[in-house]
Amino acid sequence: MIVFLLASPVLAKIDIGTKDVERAATKAGYDKVTDTTFAETIGVIIKGALSMVGVIFLILMVYAGYLWMTARGEEEMIKKSQKIIISSVIGLIIVVASYSITNFVVLAILSKTATG
């Protein structure tokens, strides 16, 4: 039993092929780019925020489902869980719709104004 509680070393390979990929990219003529633009940084932040919205939605749905299943017929608890479900679905729809509209508008503007 105590053997399972002790930490054992893991002999995992640290390099998972990044050097091979860099070498192949260099042979193919690609430069190693480490700088990111402001737009790329904002894109990473937005992806993270949307991921968090999805996690919060999942947590709210599980919580509302738990409330509903443990309500034991109490109308007040059922109404509370239904309100949480409706509110979380509406919130998710608003977030996804706003992202979709923004993405569509930005791509339309960029396609009309981009040169070359």
Rosetta blueprint (number, residue, H / E / L):
1 M L
2 I H
3 V H
4 F H
5 L H
6 L L
7 A L
8 S L
9 P L
10 V L
11 L L
12 A L
13 K L
14 I L
15 D L
16 I L
17 G L
18 T H
19 K H
20 D H
21 V H
22 E H
23 R H
24 A H
25 A H
26 T H
27 K H
28 A H
29 G L
30 Y L
31 D L
32 K L
33 V L
34 T L
35 D L
36 T L
37 T L
38 F H
39 A H
40 E H
41 T H
42 I H
43 G H
44 V H
45 I H
46 I H
47 K H
48 G H
49 A H
50 L H
51 S H
52 M H
53 V H
54 G H
55 V H
56 I H
57 F H
58 L H
59 I H
60 L H
61 M H
62 V H
63 Y H
64 A H
65 G H
66 Y H
67 L H
68 W H
69 M H
70 T L
71 A L
72 R L
73 G L
74 E L
75 E H
76 E H
77 M H
78 I H
79 K H
80 K H
81 S H
82 Q H
83 K H
84 I H
85 I H
86 I H
87 S H
88 S H
89 V H
90 I H
91 G H
92 L H
93 I H
94 I H
95 V H
96 V H
97 A H
98 S H
99 Y H
100 S H
101 I H
102 T H
103 N H
104 F H
105 V H
106 V H
107 L H
108 A H
109 I H
110 L H
111 S H
112 K H
113 T H
114 A L
115 T L
116 G L
